[in-house]
C-alpha cells in the first residue's frame, strides 16, 4: 500500500457545514481527530463524531487547524477526487476474460489498472476476487463490518477457479465465504460463465455451493448473478475462451431456471439470477418483472431492462405530454441487444404529437462484437454508423456508454469530439426521467 495522500476536495455542497466554514475546491483534508483517513470509508467513520478537529491544507499549501461541532452523523458536505487516498489495491490474477486485458494497447495508463479493492466493492458495488487481500485488510473488513461486498466467484471447485484466475490462492473461495458466514457479513456473488471451463456440471456445483450459504436471518450469500463471458477482438488468442452461442445461452437459461426453482422451494428466494444478456443472445423472452424480487443484482444487468421499461411507463404517465411544440426529432442510440425489448418505449415516445424519435441499435465494430450491450458502444462505433446521416435535433446518448463521472467513451473519445465530428448536439441521458426530459424540454405545450 502506498502512502496516504491528503484527501483533495473537488466539490463543496451548497448550504453544507463545509460551505459555511469556507472550504474551497482544491483544499485537502490531511487528518481528522489526529488520524489520516486512508479512504472514503475512514473519512465517513471519523466524521461521525460530534466534535471534529481537522488538519487542512489549502490551495496555497498552508496548513489550518479547524474545530467543528455538529450533530452525530451529520455530513460535512464535501466530495473528493478519489475514494482512495492511499492508492488502489491492484489485482494479480490473470483471468483470461478480464476486460482490462481485452483492450487495445496505447490508451491512457489508468485504463489498464486492474482493481481488486474491497473498498470500491463496499462503496460502489464493484467486484473483487478476494485473492489479493493481506491479513490486515481482512481484519479491517471484520472490525468495520464492511458488508455487503461484491465477489467474483466464477467457480467454487478449487481447481476450476485456480485455472480461471491463474492464481494458486483462488482455490480458497469456500473457506473465505465461511469466514464471512462466521462474522455474519454478506456478499453478493457473480459467476462469469466461460463455455467449456466453468459451465455444465461445474456451474451446477458452484450455484449449489453458493446457495448453501443463503441461510439464516442474514444470508451470507445474498444473491448470485450468472453472466455470459464477453469477448473482444483485442483478447489474447491463447486464452482458451469460446464465445457464448445461442445454443449455449439456451442451455444455461434452462439449467439456471431449474436450479432457481429448487432454491425458491428450499430458501424462499431464487438466490441465483441470469443477466438479461442470456435471454437476448438466446432470442428468448425476458423473465417477468416479478421474478427479480428486490433486484439485488441490477448493476450486473440482471433485470435492468424490465426495470427500465417499468420505470418508463410510470414516469411517462406523469411527464410525457400529448403534444410538443415546436416539433423535434431525435436519434436514440442503444446496443442492439435491447432493440426488440425497447420497442414499446419507442412507440410511446412517438405517440406524442410533434415528437419523432428514431432508434439506432448498433453493434460494436470497435470491440468486434456482433451483439453489443449499450454500455460497450464507443465514440468510434457512433461515428462509423451515424456519420453523414440526418440525426434530427440531437442524439439521445445513454450515459452507461461513458466512463463514470466523465463525458468520455471507453475508447477515450470525448462526447464533445464526437459532437463536433457529427456536427450534432449530443444529449447524455441517465435513466428514464432524463430521456423524457431531453425529448420534451422547452416545449410550449
FENTATA-V244498 format. One record per pair of residues at least 24 apart in sequence whose C-alpha atoms are under 6 Angstrom apart, sorted by the first residue. I is the first residue (numbers start at 1). GAP is how many residues later the second one is. If there is no record, write none. Layout:
i->I gap->GAP
i->I gap->GAP
This chain:
i->2 gap->84
i->2 gap->85
i->3 gap->83
i->4 gap->34
i->4 gap->81
i->4 gap->82
i->5 gap->80
i->5 gap->81
i->6 gap->24
i->7 gap->78
i->8 gap->72
i->9 gap->70
i->9 gap->71
i->10 gap->69
i->10 gap->70
i->10 gap->71
i->11 gap->67
i->11 gap->68
i->12 gap->65
i->12 gap->66
i->13 gap->64
i->16 gap->61
i->17 gap->59
i->18 gap->58
i->18 gap->59
i->26 gap->33
i->27 gap->30
i->27 gap->31
i->27 gap->32
i->28 gap->28
i->28 gap->29
i->29 gap->27
i->30 gap->25
i->30 gap->26
i->31 gap->24
i->38 gap->47
i->38 gap->48
i->39 gap->44
i->39 gap->45
i->39 gap->46
i->40 gap->43
i->48 gap->24
i->48 gap->25
i->89 gap->27
i->89 gap->28
i->90 gap->24
i->90 gap->25
i->90 gap->26
i->91 gap->24
i->91 gap->25
i->93 gap->72
i->93 gap->73
i->93 gap->74
i->94 gap->71
i->94 gap->72
i->95 gap->69
i->95 gap->70
i->96 gap->143
i->102 gap->130
i->102 gap->132
i->102 gap->133
i->103 gap->131
i->104 gap->130
i->121 gap->28
i->121 gap->29
i->122 gap->27
i->125 gap->25
i->127 gap->24
i->127 gap->25
i->128 gap->24
i->131 gap->38
i->131 gap->39
i->147 gap->38
i->147 gap->39
i->148 gap->38
i->148 gap->39
i->149 gap->38
i->150 gap->37
i->150 gap->38
i->150 gap->39
i->151 gap->38
i->152 gap->37
i->152 gap->38
i->153 gap->37
i->153 gap->38
i->154 gap->37
i->154 gap->38
i->155 gap->51
i->156 gap->50
i->181 gap->39
i->186 gap->34
i->186 gap->35
i->187 gap->34
i->188 gap->33
i->188 gap->34
i->188 gap->35
i->189 gap->35
i->190 gap->34
i->190 gap->35
i->190 gap->36
i->191 gap->35
i->192 gap->35
i->192 gap->36
i->192 gap->37
i->193 gap->35
i->193 gap->36
i->194 gap->35
i->195 gap->47
i->223 gap->48
i->223 gap->49
i->224 gap->48
i->225 gap->47
i->225 gap->48
i->225 gap->49
i->226 gap->48
i->226 gap->49
i->227 gap->48
i->232 gap->135
i->232 gap->136
i->233 gap->134
i->233 gap->135
i->246 gap->35
i->246 gap->36
i->249 gap->29
i->249 gap->33
i->250 gap->32
i->275 gap->26
i->275 gap->27
i->276 gap->25
i->276 gap->26
i->280 gap->57
i->312 gap->120
i->322 gap->30
i->323 gap->29
i->323 gap->30
i->324 gap->30
i->324 gap->119
i->324 gap->121
i->325 gap->118
i->325 gap->119
i->327 gap->27
i->327 gap->28
i->328 gap->27
i->329 gap->26
i->329 gap->27
i->329 gap->28
i->329 gap->63
i->329 gap->64
i->330 gap->27
i->330 gap->62
i->330 gap->63
i->330 gap->64
i->330 gap->65
i->331 gap->26
i->331 gap->27
i->331 gap->28
i->331 gap->60
i->331 gap->64
i->332 gap->26
i->332 gap->27
i->332 gap->63
i->332 gap->64
i->333 gap->26
i->333 gap->27
i->333 gap->64
i->334 gap->27
i->334 gap->40
i->335 gap->26
i->335 gap->27
i->335 gap->37
i->335 gap->38
i->335 gap->39
i->336 gap->25
i->336 gap->26
i->336 gap->27
i->336 gap->36
i->337 gap->35
i->337 gap->36
i->375 gap->25
i->375 gap->26
i->377 gap->24
i->378 gap->31
i->378 gap->32
i->378 gap->33
i->379 gap->30
i->379 gap->34
i->387 gap->35
i->394 gap->30
i->394 gap->31
i->394 gap->32
i->395 gap->31
i->395 gap->32
i->396 gap->31
i->397 gap->30
i->397 gap->31
i->397 gap->32
i->398 gap->30
i->398 gap->31
i->398 gap->32
i->399 gap->29
i->399 gap->30
i->399 gap->31
